[in-house]
């Protein structure tokens, strides 16, 4: 939950000619999870500039890695701003695939230059067709919504195909095998199928071509393959798998520890030094503005941070509650002051109505000293307010040892040894029901396919390893 930290990283960006205003760019980046500033960002900038030069746009483009686990890439006019998410970097396996993504987006920029007046408000995305289908903590829907506010979710099918064709022309000029674009489209397809299986979604591949804002990935692959097959290519063009895997070694995977993360039924924020445990069976969602806790029967809660001293907790709890109730009919009970795990706490219960039915609401505010404060707002059907009591009582500071222990997940690159199998390598990853399928998806393997001894593969590990 990045809003808890209250600090926006400074973005040092060289503005290209005719680029979108700095404020617009910064607002966009902030609304989509912030900029990822790890070493991989420099790597992306380098590959991007190489592709921009091949496209005739040398030193005119800014390439930004968004600190989001959602799989996507897009451009935002005016100017040449290309955005790619940390999530998309995690599923690719070669530099040529990255070049294919960036080349596709640069193709859209080139097309905009030719007809800027007609398309000045459009926004494009190589994976935008997959955004609404992804199920990563609700962030995909937010990303799609933000993109939608800037214009449309994408170009027509013919414009997407044109961007693919332009990318295939740029790639050999930059020294990359055009096969990289085919491969990244396959990556996107596998990731979508993985999300469909693991989330129980039944529509993978079932949506008609004309119902999507972008063509189906299978169609894209067929067209790219056909164009590559009839193109005479110079020798020496490679996929550059080794440099790419080396570059993404250590890349944060899933939630970023700097924003806090979900582990099982717990929310942990090592940077802030806090933790709480959700009721058993409830879903935790870590979003930029708040942590959402959702259970059955309309039972839900939200956790967020703010500024209040211990003496101001009553007002803080009341303000937090009224942001939810607003002008709705309600009755407040007296506030109660107490201490939980050594922290000053104010508990403010209320009764309100949702959809004509009575519901119990409660605001629980905690002071961690100074003006550092946090709060839960919880809603349950009337008479079930005790559902969240254990969660309220679980909120506490992390010990120094715990802060060192929790490091989030990251991508680690390992060399396949003789005797290693997909199953044994997947076993290196944190336990989950679908970790074998996740390992296969991340490494571009078909179900049951085994990695070659001597090759390098991605595994997901805890940050502390």
C-alpha positions in Angstrom: 0.0 0.0 0.0 2.1 2.8 -1.3 -0.1 5.5 0.0 0.9 4.5 3.6 4.5 5.7 3.0 3.5 9.1 1.9 6.7 9.6 -0.1 6.8 9.7 -3.9 10.1 8.8 -5.4 11.6 11.6 -7.4 11.5 10.9 -11.1 14.5 12.2 -13.1 13.3 12.1 -16.6 14.9 13.8 -19.7 12.0 15.3 -21.5 12.0 14.7 -25.3 10.8 17.2 -27.9 7.1 17.5 -28.2 6.6 15.2 -25.2 3.6 15.2 -22.9 3.8 17.7 -20.0 5.9 16.6 -17.1 3.0 16.8 -14.6 0.8 14.6 -16.9 3.5 12.0 -17.1 4.2 12.1 -13.3 0.5 11.9 -12.5 0.1 8.9 -14.8 3.1 7.1 -13.3 1.9 7.8 -9.7 -1.6 6.5 -10.5 -0.3 3.2 -11.9 1.9 2.1 -8.9 4.8 4.5 -9.3 8.1 4.1 -11.2 10.2 1.1 -10.6 13.8 2.4 -10.2 15.8 -0.8 -9.9 18.6 -1.8 -12.2 16.2 -3.4 -14.6 14.8 0.1 -15.4 18.2 1.1 -16.8 18.3 -2.0 -18.8 14.9 -1.3 -20.3 15.9 2.2 -21.2 19.0 0.9 -23.0 17.0 -1.6 -25.1 14.4 1.0 -25.7 16.9 3.5 -27.0 18.4 0.9 -29.3 14.9 0.2 -30.7 14.1 3.9 -30.9 17.2 4.5 -33.0 16.2 1.8 -35.4 12.7 3.4 -35.6 14.2 6.8 -36.4 13.4 8.3 -33.0 16.8 8.5 -31.4 16.8 10.3 -28.0 13.2 11.3 -28.5 11.5 8.7 -26.2 11.3 8.0 -22.5 10.9 4.4 -21.4 9.4 3.9 -17.9 9.0 0.7 -15.9 5.9 0.9 -13.8 6.1 -0.8 -10.3 3.0 -2.9 -11.0 2.6 -6.7 -11.1 -0.1 -6.4 -13.8 1.2 -7.6 -17.2 1.0 -4.7 -19.7 2.8 -2.1 -21.9 1.4 1.0 -23.5 2.2 4.4 -24.8 0.6 7.8 -23.8 0.7 10.7 -26.2 1.7 13.4 -27.0 5.3 12.7 -27.6 7.0 9.4 -27.2 6.4 7.9 -23.7 6.5 4.1 -23.5 5.4 2.3 -20.3 6.1 -1.3 -19.4 5.2 -3.0 -16.2 7.4 -5.0 -13.9 4.8 -7.8 -14.3 5.5 -8.0 -18.0 9.2 -8.1 -17.5 8.8 -11.1 -15.2 7.1 -13.3 -17.9 9.5 -12.7 -20.8 12.7 -14.7 -21.4 14.8 -12.8 -23.8 16.0 -9.4 -24.8 14.4 -9.9 -28.2 11.0 -10.3 -26.6 11.5 -7.0 -24.7 12.6 -5.4 -28.0 9.5 -6.7 -29.6 7.2 -5.2 -27.0 9.0 -1.8 -27.1 9.1 -1.9 -30.9 5.4 -2.5 -31.0 4.7 0.5 -28.9 7.2 2.6 -30.9 5.2 1.5 -34.0 2.1 3.1 -32.5 4.1 6.3 -31.8 5.2 6.4 -35.4 1.6 5.9 -36.6 0.5 8.8 -34.3 3.1 11.1 -35.8 1.5 10.5 -39.2 -2.0 11.3 -38.0 -1.6 13.1 -34.7 -4.8 15.1 -34.9 -7.0 12.1 -35.4 -5.4 10.0 -32.6 -4.1 12.5 -30.1 -6.1 11.1 -27.3 -5.6 7.4 -28.0 -3.6 5.0 -25.8 -2.3 1.7 -26.9 -1.3 -1.5 -25.2 0.3 -4.7 -26.4 -1.4 -6.6 -23.7 -4.4 -4.4 -23.1 -6.7 -7.2 -24.3 -5.4 -9.2 -21.4 -5.7 -6.5 -18.7 -9.3 -6.9 -17.9 -9.0 -10.6 -17.7 -6.0 -10.7 -15.3 -6.8 -11.3 -11.6 -3.9 -9.8 -9.7 -5.3 -8.1 -6.6 -7.8 -6.0 -8.5 -4.9 -3.9 -9.9 -5.6 -5.0 -13.5 -9.0 -3.4 -13.4 -7.6 -0.2 -12.0 -4.9 -0.1 -14.7 -7.5 -0.6 -17.4 -9.7 2.1 -15.9 -6.9 4.6 -15.8 -5.9 3.8 -19.4 -9.5 4.1 -20.4 -9.7 7.6 -18.9 -6.9 8.7 -21.1 -8.7 7.7 -24.3 -9.6 4.2 -25.6 -8.1 1.0 -24.4 -6.4 0.5 -27.8 -6.4 0.8 -31.5 -8.3 -1.1 -34.1 -7.2 -4.6 -35.1 -5.6 -3.2 -38.3 -3.7 -0.7 -36.3 -2.4 -3.3 -33.9 -1.3 -5.5 -36.9 0.4 -2.4 -38.4 2.3 -1.8 -35.1 3.4 -5.5 -35.2 4.7 -5.1 -38.7 6.6 -1.9 -37.8 8.2 -3.7 -34.8 9.3 -6.6 -37.1 11.0 -4.0 -39.3 12.7 -2.3 -36.4 14.0 -5.4 -34.7 16.6 -6.6 -37.4 17.9 -3.0 -37.6 18.5 -3.1 -33.9 20.2 -6.5 -34.1 17.3 -8.6 -32.8 15.6 -11.7 -34.2 12.0 -10.9 -35.1 11.0 -14.2 -33.5 11.2 -12.3 -30.3 7.8 -10.7 -31.0 6.3 -14.1 -31.7 7.6 -15.4 -28.4 6.3 -12.5 -26.3 2.9 -12.9 -27.8 3.1 -16.5 -26.7 4.2 -15.4 -23.2 1.1 -13.2 -23.0 -1.1 -16.1 -24.1 0.3 -18.5 -21.6 0.0 -15.9 -18.8 -3.6 -15.3 -19.6 -4.3 -19.1 -19.7 -2.5 -19.5 -16.3 -4.7 -16.8 -14.8 -7.8 -18.4 -16.2 -7.0 -21.8 -14.7 -5.8 -20.5 -11.3 -8.8 -18.1 -10.9 -11.4 -20.5 -12.1 -12.2 -18.2 -15.1 -13.8 -20.1 -17.9 -13.5 -17.7 -20.8 -9.8 -18.1 -21.8 -9.7 -18.0 -25.6 -13.5 -18.0 -25.8 -14.2 -14.3 -26.5 -14.9 -13.6 -30.2 -12.2 -11.7 -32.1 -14.6 -8.8 -32.8 -15.5 -8.4 -29.1 -12.0 -7.5 -28.0 -10.3 -4.1 -28.2 -7.3 -6.0 -29.5 -7.1 -9.1 -31.7 -6.8 -12.5 -30.0 -3.2 -13.4 -29.2 -3.4 -16.5 -31.4 -4.3 -14.3 -34.4 -1.4 -12.0 -33.6 1.0 -14.9 -33.4 -0.1 -16.4 -36.7 0.3 -13.1 -38.5 3.7 -12.4 -37.1 4.9 -15.9 -37.9 3.7 -15.6 -41.4 5.5 -12.3 -41.9 8.7 -13.6 -40.3 8.6 -16.7 -42.6 8.6 -14.6 -45.8 11.3 -12.1 -44.6 14.9 -12.5 -45.6 17.0 -11.9 -42.5 20.7 -11.2 -42.0 22.7 -13.7 -40.1 23.7 -13.1 -36.5 20.3 -11.9 -35.2 19.8 -13.4 -31.8 17.2 -13.7 -29.1 19.8 -12.6 -26.4 18.4 -14.9 -23.7 21.4 -14.8 -21.4 21.7 -11.0 -21.1 18.0 -10.7 -20.4 17.9 -13.4 -17.6 21.0 -11.9 -16.1 19.3 -8.4 -16.1 16.1 -9.5 -14.4 17.8 -11.6 -11.7 16.5 -10.1 -8.4 13.5 -8.4 -10.0 10.7 -8.1 -7.4 7.8 -10.4 -8.2 4.2 -9.9 -7.3 3.8 -7.2 -4.6 6.8 -4.9 -3.9 8.0 -5.0 -0.3 8.3 -1.2 -0.4 4.5 -1.2 -0.8 3.8 -4.0 1.7 2.6 -7.4 0.7 0.1 -10.2 1.4 1.5 -13.5 2.8 -1.3 -16.1 3.2 -3.9 -14.4 5.4 -1.5 -11.7 6.7 -0.6 -8.2 5.5 3.0 -7.2 6.2 4.8 -3.9 5.5 8.5 -4.3 6.4 9.3 -0.6 5.6 6.6 0.6 8.0 7.1 -2.2 10.5 3.5 -3.3 10.8 1.4 -6.4 10.4 -2.1 -7.7 10.8 -3.9 -11.0 10.2 -7.2 -11.3 8.3 -10.0 -13.7 9.5 -9.5 -17.2 8.2 -10.9 -17.6 4.6 -11.0 -13.8 3.9 -9.3 -12.4 0.8 -6.7 -9.7 1.2 -6.0 -7.3 -1.7 -3.1 -4.9 -1.5 -4.0 -1.8 -3.5 -2.2 1.6 -3.9 -4.7 3.5 -1.6 -5.6 0.8 0.9 -5.7 -2.9 1.8 -9.1 -4.5 1.2 -10.3 -7.4 3.3 -13.3 -9.2 1.8 -15.3 -12.1 3.2 -18.6 -13.8 2.6 -22.0 -12.2 2.8 -21.0 -8.6 2.3 -18.5 -8.7 5.1 -15.6 -6.4 4.2 -13.0 -4.1 5.7 -10.4 -1.6 4.6 -7.0 -0.7 6.1 -5.2 2.6 5.5 -2.9 5.1 7.0 -3.1 8.7 8.0 -1.8 11.5 10.2 -2.9 11.8 13.8 -1.4 12.0 17.3 -2.6 9.8 20.1 -4.7 12.7 21.4 -6.3 13.1 17.9 -7.3 9.4 17.5 -11.0 10.1 18.3 -11.3 12.6 15.5 -9.2 10.4 13.2 -11.5 7.4 13.8 -14.6 9.6 13.3 -13.3 11.1 10.0 -12.4 7.7 8.7 -15.8 6.4 9.5 -17.7 9.3 8.0 -15.7 9.0 4.7 -17.6 5.7 4.3 -21.0 6.7 5.6 -21.0 10.2 4.1 -24.6 11.5 4.2 -26.1 8.1 4.9 -28.5 7.4 7.8 -26.5 6.1 10.8 -26.2 6.0 14.5 -22.9 6.3 16.3 -22.1 4.5 19.6 -19.7 6.0 22.1 -16.0 5.7 21.2 -13.9 3.5 23.4 -10.2 4.1 24.2 -8.0 1.1 24.8 -4.5 -0.4 24.3 -3.8 -3.2 21.8 -0.3 -4.7 21.6 1.1 -1.6 23.4 -0.5 0.8 21.0 -3.1 3.5 21.8 -6.4 2.6 20.1 -9.8 4.2 19.6 -12.8 2.0 18.6 -15.8 3.7 17.2 -18.8 1.5 16.4 -21.9 2.6 14.3 -25.1 1.2 12.8 -25.9 2.2 9.2 -27.9 0.9 6.2 -26.6 -0.6 3.0 -29.2 -1.4 0.3 -31.9 -0.8 2.8 -30.5 -3.4 5.2 -28.9 -2.6 8.6 -25.1 -3.1 8.8 -22.6 -2.8 11.7 -19.7 -0.5 11.0 -16.7 0.1 13.1 -13.6 2.3 12.8 -10.5 1.2 14.7 -7.7 3.8 14.9 -4.2 3.1 16.1 -1.4 5.5 17.1 2.2 4.4 16.5 3.7 7.6 18.0 4.2 11.1 16.6 1.6 11.6 13.9 1.8 8.1 12.5 -1.7 6.5 12.6 -3.6 3.7 10.9 -7.2 2.6 10.8 -9.5 -0.2 9.9 -13.1 0.5 8.6 -15.1 -2.7 8.8 -18.7 -3.5 7.7 -20.7 -6.6 8.6 -24.3 -7.6 8.5 -26.1 -6.4 11.7 -25.1 -8.5 14.7 -21.9 -9.8 13.2 -19.5 -7.0 14.2 -17.3 -9.5 16.2 -16.2 -11.1 13.0 -13.2 -8.8 12.8 -12.3 -8.6 16.5 -9.3 -11.0 16.1 -8.0 -9.0 13.2 -8.2 -5.7 15.1 -6.3 -7.4 18.0 -3.7 -8.7 15.6 -2.4 -5.3 14.4 1.1 -4.8 15.8 4.6 -3.5 15.2 7.1 -5.9 13.6 10.1 -6.9 15.6 13.5 -6.0 14.2 14.0 -9.6 13.4 10.7 -9.8 11.5 11.6 -6.7 9.5 14.8 -8.3 8.4 13.1 -11.6 7.6 10.3 -10.4 5.4 11.7 -9.4 2.0 8.9 -10.0 -0.5 9.3 -12.3 -3.5 11.7 -11.9 -6.3 12.9 -13.6 -9.5 16.0 -15.7 -9.1 17.9 -17.2 -12.1 19.3 -20.7 -11.7 21.1 -23.1 -14.0 19.4 -26.4 -14.7 21.6 -29.3 -13.5 21.5 -32.9 -14.7 18.6 -34.6 -13.0 16.7 -31.4 -12.4 13.0 -31.4 -13.5 10.3 -28.8 -13.7 8.8 -30.4 -10.6 12.0 -30.2 -8.6 12.8 -26.6 -9.7 9.2 -25.5 -9.0 9.7 -27.0 -5.5 12.3 -24.2 -4.8 9.4 -21.7 -5.0 7.2 -20.6 -2.1 4.4 -23.2 -1.5 1.2 -22.7 -3.5 -1.2 -25.0 -5.2 -0.2 -24.0 -8.7 3.5 -23.5 -8.4 4.4 -26.0 -11.1 2.1 -24.3 -13.5 3.6 -20.9 -12.5 7.1 -22.2 -13.1 6.2 -23.5 -16.5 4.4 -20.2 -17.4 7.3 -18.0 -16.3 9.8 -20.1 -18.3 7.8 -20.5 -21.5 7.3 -24.3 -21.0 4.4 -26.3 -22.1 2.7 -28.5 -19.4 5.0 -31.5 -18.7 7.9 -30.0 -20.7 11.3 -30.3 -19.1 14.0 -27.6 -19.1 17.3 -28.5 -20.8 20.3 -29.2 -18.5 22.7 -26.3 -18.7 19.9 -23.8 -19.5 19.0 -21.0 -17.1 15.5 -20.7 -15.7 13.5 -18.4 -13.5 12.2 -19.4 -10.1 10.3 -17.3 -7.6 12.0 -17.1 -4.1 11.4 -15.3 -0.9 13.3 -12.0 -0.8 15.3 -13.1 2.2 16.9 -16.0 0.3 
